[in-house]
């Protein structure tokens, strides 16, 4: 069973992991994180109730108490973890994956993520090698409702958006639990689709990065003449956007857009985090506002730790995660959407549309992330890097999370996926022609090197 990954425990339920694994994770987690109480929440997937049952059984058999949030977005678990001082929490979710998947997102004190390198590898080893000996004193289960407190927190970031016409796709996921209580309903300028909680995701998979999954939102935006389209993933920790024309906006560009709130409106200056795949345009847009850009590895298990380490104001990723110092250095899709909608509303009042704002940020042609299913990933990565370094003088080079190499008029990042059997490649250039030539060369090098399976 291969459900233990860099960021979380996740896979097809009853194939990659089952209730017995869940029970053992629950049993050993209090020991790993040295606690006698564990906070849990769950998404709406059909397998989540059974996973909850066996997770609770493991935790309580270990002698620890369970504080159960019930149905919740993943950011609600982060909020309660930080706010109430829990040193261990688990959200039952598979985020954006298809309905047959499920998983466990584990956090420790201050809502810091527990990844494979920071505890999940130990849990994996213990579940495979140690005997379960239930505690003589069984833990108890207590319900905990922090919904109103979380809504009150989010309200701090809500601006007047009555002048905006907004389309919102909830993907039948967990953001539907809260969004109407945050943004409101019954208004002529708020249009919701797929707003019923349904863990079978009957309308489309809850992954906004897949183009076919945003088509309904794009149609809604055009039909209702919206100023912006908003779409959430399955567990509510990610959010993405389209402009008023229905064009999908690369999520890294929203890191730049949020500078208008944090760096201009609030006047904060300091560190802003981006991942290794982010457009050069992000830093070029934010640096004049007072940002000190930091580039780091992909994934919450790395980004949340790094943002805390550098005491960053906020940060974001190409995958639509946005992290905030105000939010225990964690990610929240709804919080990000409130901040971004506020900026868009302010810009509209000045006569600037979202597409115009994005065009002022977006300065390069971007390939988007290209996935190669290949063997010998490290050898392939080395070949690509060494070839281009032998041809051109680099301005900068990074060798964590794969390689990112920057040249005067283009750059690329090539990295192995932490969750899927792919080598991921992304490039950006000053012209379409230059970009196409570089992407073609990469494909040629991989083909001639015999890397494709």
N, C-alpha and C positions, 0 to 999 in steps of 0.2 A: 504493500500500500504506500503510495507516494504522495501524501498530502502535506508534508512539512516543507514549506518554501521559505524564501528569504524574508518575506513580509508577514506571513500568517500560516495557518493550517487551512488548506482549501483543496477541494477536489470533488469528484462525483461521489455523492453519498451512497454508501453500500458497495462501492467499487474501490475508490481510493482510500476511504476510511469508513468506519462504521461506529455503531453505538458503543462497542467495547473500547475502541480507541478513545472516543469522547469521554467515557467513564474514567479511563486511566489518566487522561489529560486533566480532568477535574480533580481526580484524587491527588495527583502529584503537584498540581499548581500551587496550593498553599505552602508546600514545603519549598518549592523553587523560589517563590517571592516572599517567603517568611512572613506569612500573614494568617490571621484566623478569621478573615472575612473577605468574601469575593463578590464584587458587583457583576451582574450579568444583564444583558438585554438580548433581544432577538429580532430578526426581520420576519417577513410574512411568508417565507417559503414553506411549502407543504411539509418538508422534513424538519423544520425548526422546532416544533413542539417536542418531537422525539429526542432531538439533540439536547434540548433544554432539560428534559427529564433525566437523561443519563449524565449530563454535565453536573446537574444539581446533586444527583446520587453520588457521584465521585467526590465532589467538594464536601458534602456533608458527612460522607463516610470517613473522610480525612479529619473530621472534627471541626471543620471551619463552617461559619455561617454564610448563607447566601442572601444577598440583597437583590431582589428581582425587579427590574424596571418594566418587564413585560415587553410588548411591542415598542420598538424604539429605533430611531435613526442611529447610525454609528456615532455621529458627533454628540448625540445625547449621552451616550456612554462615556465619551471623553469628558464632557462637561461635568457629569456627576462624579467621575473618578477624581478630577482635579478639585472640584468644589467641596466635596465631602471627605477628601483625604484618603480615599481608598488606595491601597498599595497593590491591588490586583483587580483587574476587570476583564470581562470577556464579552464581546459582541458575537452572537451567532449570525453569520451572514456569509454569502459568497459574492457580495457586492454586485458587480456588473455581469457576472457569469450566468449562463443559461440556467433554467429552472431545476435541472437535475443536480446541480452543484450546491454545495453548502460549505461552511467552514467556521473557523474561530479566529477572531482578531483579539489578540491579547495585549493588554497594557499594564503598566505598573504605576508607581507613584508619579504624580503630576501628569498623568495621562501619557507618559512616555511609552512608545511602542516596544514590544518585546518581539524581536526578529530571530531568525535562525542563529545569528551570531551572538545574540544577547539572552538566550534562554531556551528557544524552541528546540535547538539541537539537543540540549540536556533533557528536556521533556521527552523528545523522541527516543533517546537512549533509554530513559527510565521506563517508558511504556513497553519497550521491547525486552528489557532485561530484568526488571525488578518485580517482586511479588507484591500484590496488594494485600495489606493487612489492615482492615478497618479499625478506626479508633474506637476505644471503649465508650467515649462520649461523642455522640453524633451531633453534628451541627444542625441549626434550624434555618428555615426559609422565611424571609421577611419581604413583604412588598414595599417598594419605594417608588413614589410618584414625584418626579421633579419637573413634570411637563410645564406647569405654569412658571416656575422659576426659570426654566430654559427659555420660554417664550419672552419673559421679561428681559432676559439678557439680550436676546436677539433684537428686541425692540429698540435697543440703544443704537442700532445700525440702520434702522429704517428711516428713509427720507420721504419727503413728499413726492410721490410718483403719480399723482392724479393727472398730470399732464402727459403721461406715457400710455401708449397702447401696447399691452404686453401679452404675448402668447406663452403659455407654460405647459410643457409636457412632463408629467410626473412619472411616466414609464411604469405605472402601476406599482411603483416602489415606495420606500419608506418616507420619502419627502412628502407624500400625500397625507401622512399623519398630521403634519403641522402647517403646511404652506398656506392654506386658506386662513388659518388663524393668525398668520404673520402678515401676508399681503392683503388679505380681505377677500370677500366674495360678493357676488351680486352686483358688482360694478360693471358698467358698460365697457370699461377699458382693460378688464382682466379676463382672459380667455383660457380656460383649463381643458386639457384633454388627458385621458387615461389616468384619471384622478382617483380611481377606486383601488384600494389595496388588494393585490392579487398576486400571490407568489408563483403563479404559473405564467405570468407575463404574457397575457393573451394577445396583446396588440403588437409588441415588438420586444426583443431582448433589451434588457435595461443597461445597454452599453452605448452611450452617445457617441463614442469614437467610430462606430461602424456607420458608414454613410446611409445605409438603408434604414437605420433606426431613427434617423432624424427627418425622414421624408414627410411624415405626418405633421411635424412641427413646421417644416418649411412651407407646406401647403396651408396650414393655419395662418402663418405670418402673412402670406400673400393674400389669402381670402379676407382676413380681418384688417389688412393694412396696418399691421403692428409695427411699432418702432423697434422692437427687439423680440427675439424668441429665446426662451430659457428651457433647458432640458436637464433633468437630474438622472443620476444613475440609480441602481437598485437599493442602496443603503443610505443614500443621502449625503455621502461625504464628497461627491464630485458634482460639478455643474459645468455646463457648456452653453454656448450662445450662438444664435444666428443674427445677422444684421437685418435691417428692414426689408432687404431684398431676398431674404431667405438664405443668404450665403453663410455657410458655416465659418466661424471665426476660430482660428487656431488658438487653443487655450493659453499658450504661453504669452500671447499678445495681451491677454487680460491682466497679466502681472504688470505690464506697463500702464494699462488703463487705470489700475487701482492706485497708481502713484498720485493721481489727481485728488484722491481722498486722503491717503496717509501723509504724503509729502507736501502737498499744497494746502488742502483744507485744514488738516490737523497740524501742519508745520513740523512734522517729525522728520528728522534727518538721521541717516544711519544705514545699517546693513539690510539688504534685500536679497533673498535667496532665489536662485533659479536652478533648474536641473541642467544636466550636461547636454540636453537636446535643444535647449531654448534658443530662439532666434537672437542674433547679435543685435537686432533692432531694439530688444527689450532694454538692454543696458544703455544703448545709445540714447534712448528716450528718457530713461530714469536718472541717469547720472547728472544731467544739468539741473534736475530737481533737488539734488542732494542725496541721492542714493549711492551707497557703496555696494557694488554688486559682488555677490559670492556665487560660485558655481559648484554644484555638488551632485552626488549620486541620485539616481531615480528611486522613488519609493518612500512611503511614510516612515518605514523602519530606519531610514537614513536621514530624510529631510527634517523630521521633527527633532531629532537629536542635534543635527547641525544648526538649525535655527535657534535652538536654545543655547548651544555652545557659543554662537556669535552674537547672541542677544539681538537677533534680527527683528525688524519691525513686522515684516510679513514675507511670504515667499510663495512660489507656485511651481507647478509642473506642467509639462506638455499634456499629461493625461487628465487635466482638469481638477487636480487637487490644489487647494490654496490654504496655506498655513498662516496662523496669526499669533503674534505674541500675546494679544488680548485673550486668546482662547487656548491657553496652556500650550502654546506652540503647536497646536494641532489643527486639523483641517475640518472645515465645515462648508458644505455646499450651499446651505441656506444663508449663512452669514456672508459668504462670498457674493451670492446673488444680490443681497440687500445693498452691499457696498457698491457693486457694479451698477445696479439699477439706479442708485442715487447719482452716480457720476453721469450716466446716460441722460437722466432727467435734467440735470444741471446743464449739460451740453445742449440738449434740445432747446432749453429756454434761451440759449444764446444763438440758436439757429444752426447748430451743428448736428448733423445726423450721425448715427452710430457708424455707418459705412465711411463717412468722411473722417470721423475720429480714428477709426482703424487704419484708414489709408495714410494718415499722418504718422502712424506708428510703423506700419509695415513697409520696410524699405528694400526688402530682398525677395527673390524668387525662392520658394521652398519646395523641396521634393515631397514633404510629408514622410512619415516613417514607413520604410519599405522593409518587408520581412522576407528573409531568405531561409528556407529550410535546408540546412546544410550540415554536413559532418565536419569535424576538425575545425571548430569555431575559432580557437585561439590562433591556429596557423593561418586561417583566412584573414583574421583581423590584422595579424602582423604583416601579411602580404600587402594588404591595402595601405596600411600606414607607411610601410617602408617604400612602396612604389611612389606614392605622392611626395614623400619627403625627399626622395632622390630626384624628383623632377622640379620642385619649387622650394623656395625659402619660406618657412613657416613663421608666422607672427607669434603664435602661441601653440602649446601642445599640452594636453591633459592625459594622464594614463590611469585614471580611476574610472570604474564603471565602463570598461572598454576604452576606446581612444576618441578624443576630440582633437582635431588638428585644424588650426585657423590659418588661412592665407590672406593676402591683401584683398582679394575679390571673391573669395568663397571659403567655406569650411565644411567639415563633415564630422559626424560621430558614428562610430560603429561599435556595437555592444551586444553581448549575448543576453537574451531574455532571461529574467530570473524566474519566470513562471511558465514559459512555453518553449517548445523546441525550435526556437528561431534565433537567427542572427539578425539584429535590427540595424538598419542603416538610414541615416537622414543627412541631407546636405542642403546648403543654402548658397546662393550666388547672386551677383549683381545683375545678371541677365538670364533669360530663359535659355538662350543658346549655350552659355557657359555651364549652366546647371545640367542641361541634358547631356552635354558632352562628358561631364564628370560621372554622372549616373551610369551612362553607357559604358564608360571605361571600367567602372567597378564591376558591372555585370560581366564584362569581357574577361576581366582578371579572374573572377570566381569561376567562370565557365572553363577557361583554359587551364586553370589550376586543378580541375577535377573535383571541386568541392561540393557540387550539388548531389544530393542523395538520389 
